[in-house]
Amino acid sequence: MSTTVLATKLYIPPPRPKVVLRPRLIARLNEGLHGKLTLISAPAGFGKTTLVSEWVNNLRFTSDDFRLDAANGGEIVNLKSQIANRVAWLSLDAGDSDPTRFLAYLVAALQTLFAGIGAGVMAALESPQPPPIEPLLTILLNQIAAIPADFILVLDDYHTIDSKPVDQALTFLVEHQPPQMRLVIATREDPQFPLARLRARGQMTELRAADLRFTPAEAAEFLNRVMGLNLSAGDIAALETRTEGWIAGLQLAALSMQGQQDTAGFIKSFTGSHHFVLDYLVEEVLGQQSASVQTFLLRTSILDRLCGPLCDAVLLDPSASGQETLEYLEHANLFLVPLDDERRWYRYHHLFADLLRQRLHQSTATSARGEGRGVAELHSRASQWYEDHGLELEAFQHAAAANDVGRAEHLIDEKGLHLHSRGVAAILDWLASLPTTVLDARPALWVRHASALLVGGQTTGVEEKLGAAEAALAVALQGAEPDDKTRALIGQIAAHRATLALNDHQIDAQSRALDTYRRYLQLLGDQPPLSANEAYLGMGRIFYEWNDLDAAEQYFQQSLQLARQYDKSIDRFVLCEIYLARQKLARGDVAGAAAMLAETEQSVRQNNFVERMPDVAAVQVKVLLRQGNITAAADLAGKYELPLIRARVLLAQGDPSAALAVLRPLRQQMEAQGLADERFKAMILQAVALRAHGEEDQAVQLLGEALALAEPGGFIRVFVDEGEPMRLLILDFRLWIEKQPRGQDQRLLGYADKLLAAFEQPTAQPPPIGDLRQSQIANRKSQMLEPLSQRELEILKLITQGLSNREIGERLFLALDTVKGHNRRIFDKLQVQSRTEAIARARELGLL
């Protein structure tokens, strides 16, 4: 058989004029010279050939030879000798799958380095009946072993070989490879070699897609220097993320952007359906696969992540194993990304997935048979599999993608997904996409939409959805008596309105909300469903504000009992435990509140309810302040965006000026957004801060505004929870009222007296030193090192009012250092470490 050698297949590709230098990868290739084989295996377009070409050209044009020095631990040593032609290159194609042709080109490549080598092998290959390959390889290997110099043989595009005999021949060559020879293989899919054995023996160096993809810095250099663009760091980062470092993808995007004015907009819309990317992936990747593999790729592209059993459920093809196909795709480097170490779950490269989904929709749209319901049927199968395996969110997402309204509604209702912290956004997106006609036909969906908005912390649009639900119900009933299911839905509408009244910052809505919750629970009967925990929680909040702590605790416990019956992936229990912790704090059980919050935080972190951490932290900061641990409180408050909590910490630190700088703009912001409740809370704390800042008149006037707003709703705890500074401010307000002409403000005197009475209740203030008996208190008073002087008592009272050291000095005409000295003596005599502890100890000992 005569084989004509095409000389261009033996040329080493020349280095590009503009190339991104990749020293980290060059170093890895140099390290590969220690072993037999260097394997560069990655999908199309990851720069395999460019990298190896850059590396070997760099080697060829240096003056250093290299070889393994056995006496020097196998390290590469420089011999400072000729190296001019020590790299043989063979670019393979599909025709080289013929074993005879492959061996002929292998010999021809070696002859570019060593003239005459393998001449007898070539002659044998040209005979009418060539001998078996293995004896010819044995001859060739013996001749290579006699070569006095080290060299590299590069086999590029090995994935084009589809021949078991060639794989076996090359395996034989690698197994018996002489020490002078280093083999480098660049391929889109792993060759059928005993790679695991070579890997275990440390005889192989591997570079894969994860190594070859451009880093952000390399992407920036490529796009701006090589491709001549002028992209911002943000645009580069976005494009690098979108392409996942795929070099060809970056290049195709760069070509598309040349001449573009709105580069940011282009990057945002850049997908696998862009015509350059589409053409490349279709020609270089998808079109190279068999019909069965293409079918698998297209139909499983509906999945964001894949595993064998899920693929089997979606395809319903008993002739093909999903797991085996996934393993083949990974082996073939078909843009499949493993998601775990066990190689159970995978996903497609984003741009590749874009292409597959587009082709899938095209193929099902033009299919003569229609393939069932096409893409919708595939989504329905996926939804069922996910539900069967307890993955309700994914089941819902595929039901929504299948436009299966009934199934999606079933998953929301039966699986409690409407309360699922991870599912709220998906549900809202789906509900917003439904036409009004569909929602009107299913009034419960209007209610679900309102519920999802509330769970997601949104109030805008809730009343609109509830009103639409009522209108749809009226049309459906047409005057008939509602059944139990409809009555429950009517009750849910009322309960959502009550929650909206509380959450939507309507501070005068508590009496109305309580009646609504009670009517809702009556509609539900003796055995309320899990969703009734919302009503119990709302009632507990109302009674807490009214300072009926026993009733509040009862409702909080009932709410928690129902919330704990939800799936553990539902976060409803968190709010219940937060309010129970506030309940303990109001009763003075600081240690109990701290312990409950610690357990709640652990549950939040274990279940990844990260959106609930600010709620937990807000109460934890209050506990730390009650414990006198201002430093820890400040550290915790700094981790979250909690302006009110931050202002409260600043007040505890004796910095009312900074607190006011936080509260003034916050109050204005809440007012502009129509958030009356949050504005109300900011107003109360601002009044405390004004008094601490020495602006007594403004503080009293602002408190009067807050009392006028709060009195109709009977608010108590919102004031009492601010502690002693608020009590003193209310006393100031009462004195101020008594000096005013009799008028409308006089009605607030009774309200102020009611609040002051609440401060006097044993549960209103924390026990300063735990549960010590009165005899222990008297004993501690007798153990004071010495009594406080008159000046120290005077300073202590100013500390109680929240004045800073500088303000105390200005008030008493003392130097700042003098005030600090008095503080130290006060702390020593009271045996405390902080202002908060000093105030509590002084109150305990009757010094105030």
C-alpha positions in Angstrom: 0.0 0.0 0.0 1.5 3.3 -1.1 0.9 6.3 1.2 1.6 9.8 0.0 2.4 12.0 2.9 0.9 15.5 3.0 3.8 17.6 4.2 1.6 20.4 5.7 0.3 17.9 8.3 3.8 17.8 9.7 4.3 21.6 10.0 4.4 23.2 13.5 1.9 26.0 13.5 3.8 29.3 13.7 3.2 31.6 16.7 0.5 34.2 16.3 1.6 37.8 16.1 -0.7 38.8 19.0 -1.2 36.2 21.7 -2.1 36.2 25.4 1.0 35.0 27.3 0.1 32.2 29.6 3.1 31.5 31.8 1.2 29.4 34.3 0.2 26.9 31.6 3.7 27.0 30.0 5.1 26.0 33.3 2.7 23.1 33.5 3.8 21.9 30.1 7.4 22.2 31.1 6.6 20.1 34.2 5.1 17.5 31.9 8.6 16.8 30.5 9.2 14.6 33.6 6.7 12.0 32.5 5.8 10.1 29.4 2.6 11.8 28.3 1.1 15.3 28.4 -2.6 15.3 27.7 -4.4 18.6 26.7 -8.1 17.6 26.6 -10.8 20.2 26.3 -13.8 21.1 24.1 -13.5 23.0 20.9 -12.3 26.5 21.1 -10.3 26.3 24.3 -7.0 27.2 22.7 -5.3 23.8 22.8 -3.4 24.1 19.6 -2.4 27.7 20.1 -1.0 26.9 23.6 1.1 23.9 22.5 2.3 25.8 19.4 3.4 28.8 21.6 5.2 26.4 23.9 7.1 24.3 21.3 8.1 27.4 19.3 9.5 28.9 22.4 11.5 25.6 23.0 12.7 25.4 19.4 14.1 29.0 19.4 16.0 28.8 22.6 19.6 27.6 22.8 18.9 25.2 25.7 18.5 21.5 25.2 16.7 19.4 27.8 16.7 15.8 29.0 16.0 13.9 32.1 19.0 13.5 34.4 18.5 10.3 36.3 21.4 11.2 38.7 19.7 14.5 39.6 16.3 13.1 40.7 14.8 13.2 37.2 14.9 17.0 37.0 15.1 18.8 33.7 18.6 20.2 33.2 19.9 22.6 30.6 22.7 21.3 28.4 23.4 24.6 26.4 23.6 22.6 23.2 21.7 22.6 19.9 17.9 22.2 20.0 17.1 23.5 16.6 14.7 20.7 15.6 13.7 18.6 18.6 9.9 18.8 18.2 8.0 16.6 15.7 4.4 17.6 15.0 1.5 15.6 13.4 -1.9 17.2 12.8 -4.4 14.3 12.6 -7.6 14.0 10.6 -10.4 11.4 10.2 -8.4 9.6 7.4 -5.7 8.8 9.9 -8.1 6.3 11.6 -6.7 3.7 9.2 -3.9 2.1 11.2 -1.5 1.8 8.3 -1.9 5.4 7.3 -1.6 6.5 11.0 1.7 4.6 11.4 3.0 6.0 8.1 2.4 9.6 9.2 3.9 8.9 12.7 7.1 7.7 11.0 7.0 10.7 8.6 6.7 13.1 11.6 9.7 11.4 13.3 11.7 11.7 10.1 11.4 15.5 10.2 13.8 15.2 13.2 15.8 12.1 12.4 16.3 11.3 8.7 16.1 7.6 7.9 14.4 6.5 11.1 11.7 4.0 10.4 12.7 3.5 6.7 12.1 -0.2 7.0 8.7 0.3 8.6 7.7 2.6 5.8 8.8 0.0 3.2 6.8 -2.7 5.0 3.7 -0.4 5.1 4.0 0.0 1.3 3.9 -3.8 0.6 0.7 -5.3 -0.8 -0.1 -7.0 2.5 1.4 -4.9 5.4 2.4 -6.9 8.5 0.5 -6.4 11.8 1.1 -3.0 13.5 2.6 -4.2 16.7 5.8 -5.8 15.2 6.3 -2.7 13.2 6.0 -0.5 16.3 8.5 -2.7 18.1 11.0 -2.1 15.3 10.3 1.7 15.5 10.6 1.8 19.3 14.0 0.0 19.1 15.2 2.6 16.6 13.9 5.5 18.8 15.7 4.0 21.8 19.0 4.3 19.9 18.5 8.1 19.4 21.0 10.0 21.5 18.9 13.1 22.0 15.6 13.9 23.7 12.7 15.0 21.6 8.9 15.8 21.7 6.2 14.3 19.5 3.0 16.3 19.3 -0.2 14.6 18.1 -2.8 17.4 17.5 -6.5 16.8 17.0 -6.4 13.2 18.2 -10.2 13.3 18.7 -10.6 12.9 14.9 -9.3 9.3 15.3 -12.2 6.8 15.5 -10.3 3.5 15.4 -9.8 1.0 18.1 -6.6 -0.5 16.4 -5.0 3.0 16.4 -5.9 3.5 20.0 -4.3 0.1 20.8 -1.2 0.9 18.7 -0.7 4.2 20.5 -1.3 2.5 23.9 1.5 0.0 23.0 3.8 2.9 22.1 3.1 4.7 25.4 3.6 1.6 27.4 7.0 0.9 25.9 8.0 4.5 25.2 11.8 5.1 25.3 13.0 7.7 27.9 14.2 10.1 25.1 10.6 10.6 23.9 7.9 12.9 25.3 4.4 12.5 23.9 2.0 15.4 23.8 -1.6 14.8 22.7 -4.1 17.6 22.1 -7.7 16.4 21.8 -11.3 17.4 22.3 -12.1 14.1 24.0 -10.0 11.7 26.0 -8.3 8.9 24.0 -9.0 5.3 24.8 -5.8 4.8 26.7 -5.2 3.4 30.2 -5.1 7.0 31.5 -5.9 6.0 35.1 -2.8 3.8 35.2 -0.6 6.5 33.8 -2.1 9.0 36.3 -1.6 6.7 39.2 2.1 6.1 38.3 2.7 9.9 37.9 3.6 9.5 34.3 1.0 11.9 32.9 0.4 15.6 33.1 -3.1 16.8 32.3 -4.5 20.2 31.2 -8.3 20.4 30.9 -11.0 23.0 30.2 -10.8 24.3 33.8 -7.1 25.0 33.3 -7.4 26.4 29.8 -10.2 28.8 30.2 -9.2 32.4 30.4 -8.9 34.0 33.8 -10.4 37.5 34.2 -7.0 39.0 33.7 -6.3 37.0 30.6 -9.8 37.8 29.2 -9.0 41.5 29.7 -5.7 41.3 27.9 -7.3 39.3 25.0 -10.3 41.6 24.5 -8.5 44.9 24.9 -5.0 44.3 23.6 -5.3 41.4 21.2 -8.8 42.2 19.8 -8.4 46.0 20.1 -11.5 46.7 22.1 -11.8 49.2 24.9 -14.1 47.5 27.4 -14.5 48.5 31.0 -13.6 46.1 33.8 -17.3 45.5 34.5 -18.0 44.6 30.8 -15.1 42.3 30.7 -16.2 40.5 33.9 -19.7 40.1 32.6 -18.5 38.7 29.3 -16.0 36.4 31.0 -18.8 35.1 33.2 -21.2 34.7 30.3 -18.7 32.7 28.3 -17.2 30.9 31.3 -13.7 31.7 30.1 -14.3 29.9 26.8 -11.7 31.4 24.5 -13.6 30.9 21.2 -16.7 32.4 22.8 -14.7 35.5 23.8 -13.3 35.8 20.3 -16.6 35.4 18.7 -18.1 38.0 21.0 -15.2 40.4 20.3 -15.7 40.0 16.5 -19.4 40.8 17.0 -18.7 43.8 19.1 -16.4 45.5 16.6 -18.3 48.6 15.5 -20.9 48.2 18.2 -21.9 51.3 20.1 -23.8 49.8 23.0 -21.2 47.1 24.1 -22.9 46.7 27.5 -26.2 46.0 25.9 -24.6 43.5 23.5 -22.9 41.6 26.3 -26.1 41.4 28.2 -27.8 39.8 25.2 -24.9 37.6 24.1 -26.1 34.0 24.0 -25.5 30.8 22.2 -28.0 31.8 19.7 -25.9 34.7 18.4 -25.1 33.8 14.8 -21.3 33.5 15.1 -21.5 31.3 18.2 -24.4 29.4 16.7 -22.5 28.6 13.5 -19.3 27.6 15.4 -21.1 25.3 17.9 -23.2 23.7 15.2 -20.3 23.0 12.9 -17.6 22.2 15.4 -19.6 20.4 18.1 -23.2 19.5 17.6 -22.8 18.4 13.9 -20.0 16.1 14.8 -22.2 13.9 17.0 -24.4 10.9 16.1 -28.1 11.3 15.7 -28.8 9.6 19.1 -26.4 11.9 20.9 -27.9 14.9 19.3 -31.3 13.9 20.4 -30.1 13.4 23.9 -28.4 16.8 24.0 -31.4 18.6 22.6 -34.1 17.0 24.8 -32.1 17.3 28.0 -31.2 20.9 27.4 -34.4 21.9 29.2 -32.7 20.9 32.4 -30.6 23.3 34.4 -28.8 20.3 35.9 -28.7 16.7 34.8 -28.3 13.3 36.3 -28.8 9.8 34.8 -32.2 8.9 36.3 -33.6 12.4 35.5 -32.5 12.1 31.9 -34.1 8.7 31.7 -37.4 10.1 33.0 -37.3 13.0 30.5 -36.3 10.9 27.4 -38.3 7.7 28.1 -35.9 5.9 25.8 -35.2 2.3 27.2 -32.5 1.7 24.6 -30.2 4.3 26.1 -28.9 4.8 29.6 -28.9 8.4 30.8 -25.9 7.8 33.1 -23.8 6.1 30.4 -24.6 8.9 28.0 -23.6 11.5 30.5 -20.3 9.7 31.1 -19.7 9.6 27.3 -20.4 13.3 27.0 -18.0 14.1 29.8 -15.4 11.8 28.3 -16.0 13.5 24.9 -15.6 17.0 26.5 -19.0 18.1 25.0 -19.3 21.3 27.1 -20.6 19.3 30.1 -19.6 20.6 33.5 -19.6 18.2 36.5 -21.3 19.6 39.6 -20.1 17.1 42.2 -17.1 14.8 42.9 -19.2 11.7 42.4 -20.0 12.6 38.8 -23.7 12.3 39.4 -24.9 15.8 38.6 -23.8 17.9 35.6 -24.8 21.0 33.7 -24.1 22.2 30.1 -21.9 25.2 29.4 -24.2 28.2 29.3 -23.7 29.1 25.7 -23.9 25.5 24.6 -27.2 25.2 26.5 -28.5 28.3 24.7 -27.7 26.7 21.4 -29.3 23.4 22.3 -32.5 25.0 23.6 -32.9 27.1 20.5 -32.4 24.0 18.3 -34.9 22.0 20.4 -37.6 24.6 19.9 -36.9 24.8 16.2 -37.0 21.0 15.8 -40.2 20.5 17.8 -41.9 23.5 16.0 -41.2 22.0 12.6 -41.6 18.4 13.5 -44.2 16.7 11.4 -45.2 14.4 14.2 -45.2 17.2 16.8 -43.4 14.8 19.2 -46.4 14.7 21.7 -46.6 18.2 23.2 -43.0 18.8 22.3 -41.0 20.8 24.8 -43.9 21.1 27.2 -44.1 17.3 27.5 -40.4 17.2 28.4 -40.9 19.8 31.1 -43.9 17.9 32.5 -41.8 14.7 32.8 -39.0 16.6 34.5 -41.5 18.2 36.9 -42.9 14.8 37.9 -39.4 13.4 38.5 -38.5 16.3 40.7 -41.7 16.1 42.7 -41.2 12.3 43.2 -37.7 13.1 44.6 -38.8 15.8 47.0 -37.4 18.7 45.0 -40.6 20.9 44.9 -39.0 24.1 43.7 -37.5 22.5 40.6 -40.8 20.6 40.1 -42.7 23.9 40.2 -40.3 25.6 37.8 -40.7 22.8 35.1 -44.5 22.8 35.6 -44.5 26.5 35.0 -42.3 26.1 31.9 -44.7 23.5 30.6 -47.6 26.0 31.0 -49.3 23.4 33.2 -51.3 25.8 35.4 -53.1 23.0 37.3 -49.9 21.2 38.2 -48.1 24.4 39.3 -51.0 25.4 41.5 -51.0 21.9 43.0 -47.4 22.2 43.9 -47.9 25.6 45.5 -50.8 24.5 47.6 -49.9 20.9 48.5 -46.2 21.4 49.0 -46.4 24.8 50.8 -44.1 26.3 48.1 -45.7 29.7 48.5 -43.8 30.0 51.8 -40.6 28.6 50.5 -37.9 31.2 50.8 -36.2 29.9 47.6 -39.4 29.7 45.7 -41.0 33.1 46.1 -39.2 34.8 43.2 -40.0 31.9 40.9 -43.7 31.9 41.9 -43.9 35.7 41.5 -42.4 35.5 38.0 -44.8 32.8 37.0 -47.9 34.4 38.4 -46.9 37.7 36.7 -46.7 35.9 33.4 -50.2 34.5 33.5 -52.9 36.3 31.6 -55.8 37.8 33.6 -58.2 35.3 32.1 -56.3 32.4 33.6 -56.2 34.1 37.1 -59.9 35.0 37.0 -60.7 31.4 36.3 -58.7 30.4 39.3 -59.3 33.0 42.1 -57.0 31.1 44.4 -54.1 32.2 42.2 -54.9 35.8 42.8 -54.6 35.1 46.5 -51.4 33.1 46.0 -50.0 36.1 44.2 -50.8 38.4 47.1 -49.4 35.9 49.6 -46.1 35.5 47.6 -45.7 39.3 47.5 -46.1 39.5 51.3 -43.7 36.6 51.9 -41.2 38.3 49.6 -41.5 41.5 51.7 -43.5 43.4 49.2 -46.7 45.3 49.8 -47.2 47.1 46.6 -49.9 45.4 44.5 -51.2 43.2 47.3 -54.5 44.9 47.7 -55.0 44.9 44.0 -54.5 41.1 43.9 -56.9 40.6 46.8 -59.5 42.8 45.1 -59.2 40.9 41.9 -59.7 37.6 43.8 -62.9 38.9 45.4 -64.2 40.0 42.0 -63.4 36.6 40.5 -65.1 34.8 43.4 -68.2 36.9 43.0 -68.4 36.0 39.3 -67.8 32.3 40.1 -70.4 32.2 42.9 -73.1 34.3 41.2 -75.0 34.6 44.4 -74.7 31.0 45.5 -73.6 30.0 49.0 -69.8 29.4 49.2 -68.5 25.9 50.0 -65.9 25.2 52.6 -63.0 25.7 50.2 -64.4 29.0 49.1 -65.0 30.2 52.6 -61.4 29.3 53.5 -60.3 31.4 50.5 -62.4 34.3 51.7 -60.8 34.0 55.1 -57.4 34.0 53.6 -58.2 37.2 51.8 -59.3 38.8 55.1 -56.1 37.5 56.8 -53.9 38.9 54.1 -55.6 42.2 54.5 -54.9 42.1 58.2 -51.3 41.3 57.7 -51.1 44.0 55.1 -52.5 46.5 57.6 -49.7 45.5 60.0 -46.9 45.1 57.5 -48.0 48.0 55.3 -47.1 50.4 58.2 -50.7 51.3 59.1 -50.1 52.0 62.8 -53.8 52.5 63.6 -55.0 49.2 62.2 -54.5 46.8 65.1 -58.1 46.7 66.4 -59.4 46.1 62.8 -56.6 43.5 62.1 -57.4 41.5 65.3 -61.1 41.2 64.4 -60.1 40.0 60.9 -57.8 37.4 62.2 -60.4 36.1 64.6 -63.0 35.8 61.8 -60.5 34.0 59.6 -59.8 31.4 62.4 -63.6 30.9 62.9 -63.9 30.2 59.2 -61.2 27.6 59.4 -62.9 25.6 62.2 -61.5 23.6 65.0 -58.5 22.2 63.1 -56.9 25.1 61.3 -54.5 24.3 58.4 -50.8 25.1 58.6 -51.4 28.5 56.9 -53.3 29.6 60.1 -49.9 30.2 61.7 -49.9 33.6 59.9 -53.1 34.6 61.8 -51.7 33.5 65.1 -48.5 35.3 64.5 -50.3 38.5 63.6 -52.5 38.3 66.8 -49.4 37.7 68.9 -47.8 40.8 67.4 -50.9 42.9 68.3 -51.1 41.7 71.9 -47.4 42.2 72.3 -47.8 45.8 71.3 -50.6 46.2 73.8 -48.3 44.8 76.4 -50.5 41.8 77.1 -47.5 39.5 77.2 -49.3 36.4 78.4 -51.8 36.5 75.5 -49.0 37.4 73.0 -47.0 34.4 74.2 -49.9 32.1 73.8 -50.5 33.1 70.1 -46.8 33.1 69.3 -46.6 29.5 70.6 -49.6 28.4 68.6 -48.1 30.0 65.5 -44.7 28.2 66.2 -46.5 24.9 66.7 -48.1 25.1 63.2 -44.9 26.6 61.6 -42.9 23.6 62.8 -45.2 21.2 61.0 -44.1 22.7 57.6 -41.3 21.1 55.7 -37.9 22.0 57.2 -37.1 24.0 54.0 -39.9 26.5 55.0 -38.7 29.4 57.1 -42.0 30.4 58.9 -40.7 29.1 62.2 -38.0 31.8 62.2 -40.3 34.7 62.7 -42.2 32.9 65.5 -39.0 32.3 67.4 -37.8 35.9 66.9 -41.0 37.2 68.4 -40.8 34.7 71.3 -37.3 35.9 71.9 -38.6 39.5 72.0 -41.2 38.3 74.5 -38.6 36.9 76.8 -36.6 40.1 76.5 -39.7 42.1 77.5 -40.1 39.9 80.5 -36.6 40.6 81.5 -35.3 37.1 80.7 -32.3 38.2 78.8 -30.4 34.9 79.1 -33.5 33.0 77.8 -33.8 35.4 74.8 -30.1 35.0 74.0 -30.4 31.2 74.1 -33.4 31.1 71.9 -31.9 33.4 69.3 -28.7 31.3 69.3 -30.8 28.2 68.4 -32.7 30.2 65.8 -29.5 31.5 64.2 -28.2 27.9 64.0 -31.3 26.7 62.3 -31.2 29.7 59.9 -27.6 28.9 58.9 -28.2 25.2 58.6 -31.2 25.7 56.3 -29.5 28.5 54.4 -32.3 31.0 55.2 -29.8 33.9 54.7 -32.6 36.4 54.1 -33.7 35.9 57.7 -30.4 36.7 59.3 -31.0 40.5 59.5 -34.2 39.8 61.5 -32.4 37.6 63.9 -29.4 39.9 64.2 -31.7 42.9 65.0 -33.0 41.2 68.2 -29.6 39.8 69.0 -28.2 43.4 69.0 -30.9 44.4 71.5 -30.0 41.5 73.7 -26.3 42.4 73.6 -27.1 46.0 74.6 -29.2 44.7 77.5 -26.2 42.6 78.6 -24.0 45.7 78.4 -21.8 44.2 75.6 -21.8 47.3 73.4 -18.7 46.2 71.4 -20.3 42.9 70.3 -23.5 44.7 69.5 -21.7 47.2 67.3 -19.8 44.4 65.5 -23.0 42.5 64.8 -25.0 45.6 63.7 -22.2 46.5 61.3 -22.7 43.2 59.4 -26.2 44.1 58.2 -28.0 47.1 56.7 -30.1 47.9 59.8 -30.3 51.7 60.3 -32.5 51.7 63.4 -30.3 49.1 65.1 -27.2 51.1 64.1 -28.7 54.2 65.6 -29.6 52.4 68.8 -26.0 51.1 69.1 -24.6 54.6 68.5 -26.8 55.9 71.4 -25.5 53.1 73.6 -22.0 54.2 72.7 -22.8 57.7 73.9 -22.8 59.3 70.4 -26.2 60.8 69.9 -24.9 63.1 67.1 -24.0 60.1 64.9 -27.3 58.5 65.8 -29.2 61.6 64.6 -27.2 61.6 61.4 -28.6 58.1 60.7 -32.2 58.8 61.9 -32.9 62.1 60.2 -32.5 60.9 56.6 -34.0 57.5 57.4 -37.2 59.2 58.7 -37.4 61.3 55.5 -36.8 58.2 53.3 -39.5 56.2 55.1 -41.9 59.2 54.8 -41.2 59.5 51.0 -41.9 55.8 50.5 -45.1 55.9 52.5 -43.8 53.5 55.1 -45.6 54.9 58.1 -44.7 52.2 60.6 -41.0 52.4 59.9 -41.2 56.2 60.0 -43.0 56.0 63.3 -40.2 53.8 64.8 -37.5 56.2 63.5 -39.4 59.1 65.0 -39.5 57.5 68.4 -35.8 56.7 68.4 -35.0 60.2 67.0 -36.8 61.7 70.0 -34.6 59.7 72.4 -31.5 60.8 70.5 -32.6 64.5 70.5 -32.9 64.4 74.3 -29.5 62.7 74.6 -28.1 65.4 72.4 -29.4 68.1 74.7 -32.2 69.2 72.4 -35.0 68.7 75.0 -37.6 70.9 73.5 -37.4 69.2 70.1 -37.3 65.8 71.7 -40.5 66.5 73.7 -42.3 67.9 70.7 -41.4 65.0 68.5 -42.5 62.5 71.2 -45.8 64.3 71.3 -46.3 63.7 67.6 -45.5 60.1 68.1 -47.9 59.7 71.0 -50.7 61.3 69.0 -50.1 58.8 66.2 -49.8 55.8 68.6 -52.7 56.5 71.0 -55.6 55.4 68.8 -53.9 52.0 68.3 -52.9 51.6 72.0 -49.2 51.1 71.3 -47.2 50.4 74.5 -44.2 48.1 73.8 -42.8 50.3 71.0 -42.2 52.9 73.7 -41.4 50.7 76.7 -38.8 48.6 74.8 -36.6 51.7 74.5 -36.0 51.5 78.2 -35.0 54.2 80.7 -34.2 57.0 78.2 -37.8 56.8 76.9 -39.3 56.8 80.5 -37.4 60.0 81.3 -38.5 61.5 78.0 -42.1 60.7 78.7 -41.7 62.3 82.2 -40.4 65.4 80.4 -43.3 65.3 78.0 -45.8 65.1 80.9 -44.3 68.1 82.6 -44.3 70.0 79.3 -48.0 69.2 78.7 -49.0 70.4 82.2 -47.5 73.8 81.4 -49.5 74.1 78.1 -53.0 75.7 77.9 -55.7 73.1 78.2 -56.5 71.7 74.8 -56.3 68.7 72.6 -52.9 67.6 73.9 -54.4 67.1 77.4 -55.9 63.8 76.3 -52.4 62.5 75.9 -51.7 62.8 79.6 -53.7 59.7 80.3 -51.8 57.8 77.6 -48.5 59.0 79.0 -49.5 57.8 82.5 -50.5 54.5 81.0 -47.0 54.2 79.4 -45.3 55.2 82.6 -47.3 52.6 84.5 -46.0 50.0 82.0 -42.4 51.0 82.9 -43.2 50.3 86.5 -44.3 46.7 85.8 -41.8 44.1 86.9 -41.7 42.7 83.4 -41.1 46.1 81.8 -37.4 46.4 82.8 -34.8 43.6 82.9 -33.7 42.4 86.3 -30.3 44.3 86.4 -28.5 41.4 88.1 -30.5 38.3 87.2 -32.8 36.8 89.9 -30.9 37.8 93.0 -33.0 38.1 96.1 -33.5 41.4 97.9 -31.1 40.3 100.5 -28.4 39.7 97.9 -29.1 43.2 96.5 -28.7 44.7 99.9 -25.5 42.7 100.4 -24.0 43.9 97.2 -24.8 47.5 98.1 -23.0 47.0 101.4 -20.0 45.6 99.4 -19.5 48.8 97.4 -15.9 50.0 97.8 -17.1 53.4 98.9 -20.2 55.5 98.3 -20.4 57.8 95.3 -19.7 61.5 95.9 -22.2 64.2 95.1 -20.3 65.1 91.9 -20.2 61.4 90.8 -23.9 61.0 91.4 -24.5 64.1 89.3 -22.4 62.7 86.5 -24.1 59.3 86.8 -27.5 60.9 86.3 -26.2 62.7 83.2 -24.9 59.3 81.9 -28.4 57.9 82.5 -29.8 60.6 80.3 -27.5 59.4 77.5 -25.1 62.4 77.4 -21.6 61.8 76.1 -18.5 62.6 78.1 -18.0 65.8 76.1 -21.6 66.9 76.7 -21.3 66.1 80.4 -18.2 68.3 80.5 -19.9 71.1 78.7 -22.9 70.8 81.0 -20.8 70.8 84.2 -17.9 73.0 82.9 -15.4 70.2 83.4 -12.5 69.1 81.3 -13.0 66.0 79.2 -10.2 64.1 81.1 -11.8 65.1 84.4 -15.1 63.6 83.3 -13.4 60.4 82.2 -11.7 60.2 85.6 -15.0 60.5 87.3 -16.4 57.7 85.0 -13.6 55.4 86.0 -14.2 56.0 89.7 -17.9 55.5 89.3 -17.3 52.2 87.4 -14.9 51.0 90.1 -17.2 51.8 93.0 -20.2 50.1 91.3 -17.9 47.2 90.1 -19.1 47.4 86.5 -17.4 47.7 83.1 -19.7 49.9 81.0 -22.2 52.7 81.0 -25.1 50.3 80.6 -24.0 48.2 83.5 -23.5 51.3 85.6 -27.0 52.5 84.9 -28.5 49.1 85.7 -26.4 48.8 88.9 -27.3 52.3 90.1 -31.0 51.7 89.5 -30.7 48.4 91.4 -29.1 50.1 94.4 -31.5 52.9 94.4 -28.9 55.5 93.6 -31.1 57.2 91.0 
